[in-house]
Amino acid sequence: MEQETLHDGRIVRSEDPLNLEMPFSSLDQFITPTKSFYVRTHFPIPAIDKDEWWLHVEGEVEKPFEINYEELLKLESVTIPVTLECAGNNRNFLEPKVKGVQWGLGAVGTAEWTGVPLAILLDRAEVKPEAREVILEGADEGVLEEPKRPPGIVKFARSIPLLKARTDVLLAYQMNGNDLPPEHGFPLRAIVPGWYAMASIKWLQGVIVTDRPFTGYYQTMDYAFWKRREEIAELVPLTDMQVKAEIAQPVEGETVPSDSNVRVHGAAWTSDGEITKVEVSTNGGASWNEASLIGKAVSNAWRLWDFEWHTPSKPGKQTLIASATDSHGRSQPVERDPDRGTYMINQLLPITVEVR
């Protein structure tokens, strides 16, 4: 196994732009420490002076306005735990290899986010009746190297339906009780619960209400997948995280003692629901046992789980698999859906260990 470069204990997937992964084997608590939380950037991290920063709320509204950092902090705030997962998490497991950041298991984490519900700002702006979507625009920008790209500089932006924007989207200025670090979107970022993290725009500077579907680069050309409607395939934006369980320990290739009790543990998550069951197979899927769920269920936050495995007395290789089911009855597919391209990777991920 090749040696991975570490940055403050995180795996470096790229330095420019900065992409850091939490070693998933270090998972040991519900809230991911900020210093361990994965980092995903597309462009250089913007240097923003909070005293000169403004958030613009505009578009299909009766009363467009700007608000600064100091004013924002005076508004009603909430604190919620939310799991964020990069849409390309687990890409390293795809065969054959595909383009994109080669994430293993750790482009995911759960933090406590404090901020202002987006609904408060939308109410203040008085959204027009014909409004359909809310575009969130970050300050991060750059020139894309992809062949199919718009000319010049592109800003990172995504849209969400107005109903979702009003329901639970948070504009967060704190992460785990402290100001957002620069790499996590200081001074303000969106948190879109239950959606892949590309929607949780960092370095937020624009909230633009629109009466038509947004067709920006990161809504259509990237962070989109093919969805079939009978014989027709349509390119649609990524939204909801898919139900998934991952094994934190043991890790791939680890040696475990024979005829002993070994704790198999990890986390499972889903979108707009709760994890109701995690099952573990220690024999490559031939049989399954129910794992214990740890703590209480929190919507749009992961659930930790563990399973006490009594290892075989005979040495040899064993294949461990975890599978999650949620409160909507959704469970993980065995095989990869090729229409999903390089995203939404939630098929079962076997781990091989050596019993000795």
Buried (B, 14 or more C-beta within 10 A) or exposed (E): EEEEEEBEEBBBBEEEBBBBBBBBBBBEEBBBBBEBBBBBBBBEBBEBEBEEBEBBBBBBBEEBBEBBBEEBBEBEBEEBBBBBBBBBBBBBBBEEEEEBBBBBBBBBBBBBBBBBBBBBBBEBBEBEEEBBBBBBBBBBBBEBEEEEEEEEEBBBBBBBEBEBBBBBBBBBBBBBEEEBBBBBBBBBBBBBBBBBBBBBBBBBBBBBBBEEEBEBBBBBBBBBBEEEEEEEEEEEBBBBBBBBBBBBBBBBEBEBEBEEEBEBBBBBBBBBBBBBBBBBBBEEBEEBEEBEBEEEEBBBBBBBBBBEBEBBEEBEEBBBBBBBBBBEEBBBEEEBBEEBBBBBBBBBBBBEBBBE
